[in-house]
């Protein structure tokens, strides 16, 4: 079979639509048809959504829209750092999504709290291609909200970039709010004298916060570039919307920082409480050993097979030794109790 007769792989398209001046054209289009219509229709652009495509499937779309191979490679590999890059007239935006994972009321050292996914967007003058990797949330709600606002959608692919970024940052805020509840629980346990200090739970929450910070912090620069119109396709009105998203991202980042400090304090307190408890336990063990050592020491001296111990042939030597031992042990016990070693 010749190369030009080789069938193209089936592309996992979630949705493919053409928008003219912010309004969706009725009907279903293939990616090639959407591209052709977008480039021959004034005020139109194509919006294609893909979910976890394979290399062949994404390459089929990339060849249609002439996407840069380096950006396509990043979109396939996933696990990318949030970033914004420009390849000729195409923007490539990487976003990491988050979702709070529901769990039992009691945290454990192995409880996963935050799930992450990725969204990659290729935005050109007349198209936007969004690639989503699990477990990121579906973008059907974003598309529906934009379609209900044709005036904003008329701004083109940059309006879609804003809506996606806004949705992702709102997810960050929701996740941080949920983590604040878990952090409050951890803090209360750390400062409570009646609760055992499970340091593993605190480390687990700290690990999740570190991962969340790695997700949130790198997005600040891409949003700043979009808000300051350092890239093509963003008009003055959309720049204001991007600044609003950047402000929300700053709030999320600051709250993550505060949570991290709170968890660090809880960890320090838990370690201090654990150290104090260990010292208390060691005092109790030492006191018990001292009480046991007294009769052993006396028995070591007088425990020989003599008549009427302790001084060889004293008639009341043996009971006197037992009584004296009991008195000494009792006095030492009372001293330890007074010092709160027992």
matplotlib code that plots the C-alpha trace (Angstrom):
import matplotlib.pyplot as plt

x = [0.0, 1.4, 2.0, -0.8, -3.3, -2.4, -5.5, -5.1, -5.5, -8.8, -8.2, -9.8, -11.7, -13.9, -15.3, -14.5, -16.3, -16.1, -16.9, -17.8, -17.7, -18.2, -21.1, -20.8, -21.6, -24.1, -23.0, -20.0, -16.6, -13.4, -10.2, -9.3, -12.7, -12.6, -9.1, -10.2, -13.4, -11.5, -9.0, -11.6, -14.2, -13.7, -13.9, -13.8, -11.6, -11.6, -11.6, -10.6, -10.5, -8.4, -8.2, -5.1, -4.1, -1.4, 1.6, 0.0, -3.3, -1.7, 0.6, -2.4, -3.7, -0.3, 0.3, -3.1, -2.4, 1.4, 2.2, 5.9, 7.4, 8.9, 5.6, 3.9, 6.6, 5.9, 2.2, 2.8, 5.2, 3.0, 4.5, 5.6, 6.2, 3.6, 5.0, 4.1, 6.2, 5.9, 6.6, 6.3, 2.6, 1.5, 1.4, 1.9, 0.6, 1.0, -1.2, -1.2, -4.7, -5.5, -8.4, -9.0, -9.3, -12.0, -10.9, -12.1, -12.3, -9.1, -5.9, -3.3, 0.4, -0.6, -3.7, -3.5, -5.1, -4.4, -4.6, -3.0, -3.4, -2.3, -3.7, -1.8, -3.1, -1.9, -3.3, -2.9, -4.6, -7.5, -7.4, -7.0, -6.2, -6.6, -5.0, -6.1, -4.4, -6.1, -7.0, -7.7, -11.3, -13.3, -13.6, -17.2, -18.2, -15.7, -16.9, -20.5, -19.9, -18.0, -20.6, -23.1, -21.0, -20.5, -19.0, -16.1, -15.7, -15.5, -12.0, -10.8, -8.4, -7.0, -10.5, -10.4, -6.9, -8.3, -11.3, -9.2, -6.6, -9.4, -11.0, -7.7, -6.8, -10.3, -9.6, -6.4, -8.4, -10.9, -8.1, -6.4, -9.6, -10.1, -6.4, -6.9, -9.5, -7.0, -4.3, -6.5, -7.1, -3.4, -2.7, -5.3, -3.9, -0.3, -1.2, -3.6, -2.0, -4.6, -4.0, -1.3, 1.1, 1.2, 4.1, 3.5, 0.2, 1.9, 4.7, 2.1, 0.2, 3.5, 4.4, 1.1, 1.6, 5.0, 3.6, 0.8, 3.3, 5.2, 2.0, 0.9, 4.1, 5.4, 2.2, 2.8, 5.1, 3.0, -0.1, 2.0, 3.2, -0.4, -1.7, 1.1, 0.4, 3.9, 2.6, 0.4, -3.3, -4.2, -6.0, -6.4, -9.7, -8.5, -5.3, -7.5, -9.1, -5.7, -4.6, -7.6, -6.6, -3.0, -4.3, -6.3, -3.2, -1.2, -3.9, -3.6, 0.2, 0.1, -2.4, -0.2, 2.8, 0.8, -0.4, 3.1, 4.3, 1.4, 2.2, 5.9, 4.9, 2.7, 5.5, 7.9, 5.4, 4.7, 8.4, 8.9, 5.9, 7.3, 10.7, 9.2, 7.2, 10.2, 12.2, 9.3, 9.2, 12.9, 12.6, 9.9, 12.0, 15.1, 13.0, 11.6, 15.1, 16.3, 13.5, 14.4, 18.1, 17.7, 16.5, 18.8, 21.8, 20.9, 20.2, 23.6, 25.2, 23.1, 21.8, 24.3, 23.3, 24.2, 22.2, 20.0, 21.3, 22.4, 25.3, 25.9, 23.9, 21.7, 18.3, 16.2, 18.7, 16.6, 13.3, 15.2, 16.8, 13.4, 11.9, 14.8, 14.7, 10.9, 11.5, 14.3, 12.3, 9.2, 11.3, 12.8, 9.4, 8.0, 10.9, 10.4, 6.6, 7.3, 9.6, 7.0, 9.2, 6.6]
y = [0.0, 3.4, 6.1, 8.4, 5.6, 4.9, 5.6, 8.3, 7.1, 7.7, 10.8, 10.9, 14.1, 15.2, 18.0, 19.9, 23.1, 26.2, 29.6, 32.6, 35.9, 34.0, 31.8, 28.1, 26.9, 24.0, 20.5, 18.2, 18.8, 16.8, 18.5, 19.1, 20.5, 22.8, 24.0, 24.7, 26.5, 28.6, 29.8, 30.6, 32.3, 35.8, 36.1, 32.3, 29.9, 26.2, 24.7, 21.1, 19.1, 15.9, 13.5, 11.4, 11.0, 8.6, 9.7, 8.8, 10.4, 13.7, 13.7, 13.5, 16.7, 18.3, 17.8, 19.3, 22.5, 22.5, 22.4, 22.6, 19.1, 20.1, 21.3, 18.1, 16.1, 17.9, 17.4, 13.6, 13.1, 15.0, 15.5, 19.0, 22.0, 24.8, 27.1, 29.3, 29.1, 30.6, 28.7, 31.1, 32.2, 29.5, 29.7, 26.5, 26.7, 23.9, 23.9, 21.4, 20.6, 19.6, 17.8, 17.2, 13.5, 12.7, 10.4, 9.1, 11.6, 10.4, 11.0, 8.3, 8.4, 7.0, 9.1, 10.8, 14.2, 15.9, 14.3, 16.1, 16.1, 18.2, 20.4, 21.5, 24.1, 25.1, 28.5, 30.0, 32.9, 30.8, 27.7, 26.3, 22.7, 21.5, 18.2, 16.9, 14.1, 12.3, 12.9, 16.5, 17.6, 17.7, 21.1, 20.7, 23.2, 25.7, 25.4, 25.7, 28.9, 30.4, 29.5, 31.3, 34.4, 35.1, 38.5, 37.1, 34.1, 36.5, 37.5, 34.2, 31.5, 33.8, 33.9, 30.1, 30.2, 32.6, 30.5, 27.3, 29.1, 30.7, 27.2, 25.6, 28.4, 28.1, 24.5, 25.4, 27.6, 24.8, 22.4, 24.8, 25.4, 21.6, 21.2, 24.0, 21.8, 18.9, 21.2, 22.5, 18.9, 18.2, 21.3, 20.5, 17.1, 18.4, 20.8, 18.4, 16.6, 13.9, 12.9, 10.7, 12.4, 10.5, 12.3, 10.2, 12.0, 15.4, 14.4, 13.2, 16.5, 18.4, 16.3, 17.1, 20.8, 20.7, 19.0, 21.6, 24.4, 22.9, 23.0, 26.5, 28.6, 28.1, 29.3, 32.8, 33.8, 32.5, 34.4, 37.5, 37.3, 37.0, 39.8, 42.1, 41.2, 40.0, 37.4, 37.8, 37.3, 39.0, 42.3, 44.9, 43.7, 40.1, 41.3, 42.6, 39.2, 37.5, 39.9, 38.8, 35.2, 36.1, 37.7, 34.5, 32.5, 34.8, 34.2, 30.4, 30.5, 32.7, 30.3, 27.3, 29.1, 29.8, 26.2, 24.9, 27.1, 25.9, 22.3, 22.9, 24.3, 21.4, 19.0, 20.9, 20.7, 17.0, 16.2, 18.2, 16.4, 13.1, 13.9, 15.0, 11.8, 9.7, 11.5, 10.9, 7.2, 7.0, 8.5, 6.0, 3.1, 4.4, 4.8, 1.3, -0.1, 1.7, 0.2, -3.2, -2.7, -2.0, -5.5, -7.1, -5.3, -6.2, -9.8, -9.8, -9.1, -11.1, -13.8, -16.4, -19.6, -18.5, -19.2, -16.3, -13.8, -11.0, -11.0, -14.7, -15.8, -13.0, -14.4, -11.6, -10.7, -12.1, -10.3, -7.1, -7.4, -7.8, -4.9, -2.6, -3.4, -2.7, 0.7, 1.7, 0.8, 2.7, 5.8, 5.8, 5.2, 8.2, 10.4, 9.4, 10.0, 13.4, 14.2, 12.8, 10.1, 7.6]
z = [0.0, -1.0, 1.6, 0.3, 0.7, 4.3, 6.5, 9.1, 12.7, 14.5, 16.6, 20.2, 19.6, 22.5, 20.5, 17.3, 16.4, 14.3, 15.8, 13.8, 15.6, 18.9, 17.8, 17.1, 13.6, 13.7, 12.6, 13.2, 11.5, 11.2, 12.2, 8.6, 7.7, 10.8, 9.8, 6.2, 7.3, 9.9, 7.3, 4.7, 6.9, 8.2, 12.0, 12.6, 14.5, 15.2, 18.7, 19.0, 22.2, 22.5, 25.4, 26.0, 22.3, 21.2, 19.2, 15.9, 16.8, 17.9, 14.9, 12.6, 14.1, 14.2, 10.5, 9.7, 11.7, 11.2, 14.9, 15.9, 16.6, 19.9, 21.3, 20.0, 21.8, 25.0, 24.7, 24.3, 27.1, 29.6, 33.1, 31.9, 34.0, 33.6, 30.9, 27.9, 24.7, 21.3, 18.1, 15.1, 15.3, 17.6, 21.4, 23.5, 27.0, 29.6, 32.7, 35.5, 36.9, 40.5, 42.1, 45.8, 46.5, 49.0, 51.9, 55.3, 58.1, 59.6, 57.6, 57.4, 56.4, 53.0, 52.2, 48.8, 49.0, 45.6, 42.2, 39.2, 35.5, 32.6, 29.9, 26.8, 24.5, 21.0, 20.1, 16.7, 14.9, 13.8, 15.9, 19.4, 20.1, 23.7, 24.8, 28.2, 30.2, 33.1, 35.8, 34.7, 34.8, 31.5, 29.9, 28.7, 31.4, 30.1, 26.5, 27.6, 29.6, 26.7, 24.2, 26.4, 26.1, 22.4, 23.0, 24.9, 22.6, 19.7, 20.9, 19.4, 20.7, 23.4, 25.0, 25.2, 26.8, 29.4, 30.2, 30.6, 32.8, 34.9, 35.5, 36.4, 38.9, 40.5, 41.0, 42.8, 45.2, 45.8, 46.6, 48.9, 50.8, 51.3, 52.4, 55.0, 56.7, 56.8, 58.1, 60.9, 61.9, 61.9, 63.9, 66.5, 67.0, 67.3, 70.1, 71.9, 74.9, 74.7, 71.0, 69.8, 67.3, 64.0, 62.4, 59.2, 58.6, 58.9, 56.5, 54.1, 54.1, 53.8, 50.8, 49.1, 49.8, 48.2, 45.1, 45.0, 45.2, 42.3, 40.4, 41.2, 41.4, 37.8, 36.2, 37.5, 34.7, 31.8, 33.2, 33.7, 30.0, 28.9, 31.1, 29.9, 26.3, 25.7, 23.3, 20.2, 20.1, 23.4, 23.1, 25.8, 27.1, 27.5, 29.2, 32.0, 32.4, 32.5, 35.2, 37.3, 36.9, 37.8, 41.0, 41.9, 41.3, 43.6, 46.3, 45.8, 46.0, 49.2, 50.9, 50.0, 51.6, 54.8, 54.9, 54.5, 57.4, 59.5, 58.8, 59.5, 62.9, 63.6, 62.6, 64.9, 67.8, 67.2, 67.2, 70.4, 72.0, 70.9, 72.3, 75.6, 75.8, 75.1, 77.9, 80.2, 79.3, 79.8, 83.3, 84.2, 82.9, 84.8, 88.0, 87.7, 87.1, 90.2, 92.3, 91.0, 91.6, 95.3, 96.4, 93.9, 95.4, 98.9, 98.0, 96.3, 99.6, 101.9, 99.6, 100.8, 102.5, 106.1, 109.2, 110.4, 108.0, 107.4, 109.9, 109.9, 113.0, 114.1, 114.9, 113.4, 110.6, 107.7, 108.5, 109.3, 105.8, 104.2, 106.2, 105.5, 101.8, 101.7, 103.5, 101.2, 98.1, 99.4, 100.2, 96.7, 95.1, 97.0, 95.9, 92.2, 92.5, 94.0, 91.0, 88.7, 87.3, 88.1]

ax = plt.figure().add_subplot(projection="3d")
ax.plot(x, y, z, "-o")
ax.set_aspect("equal")
plt.show()
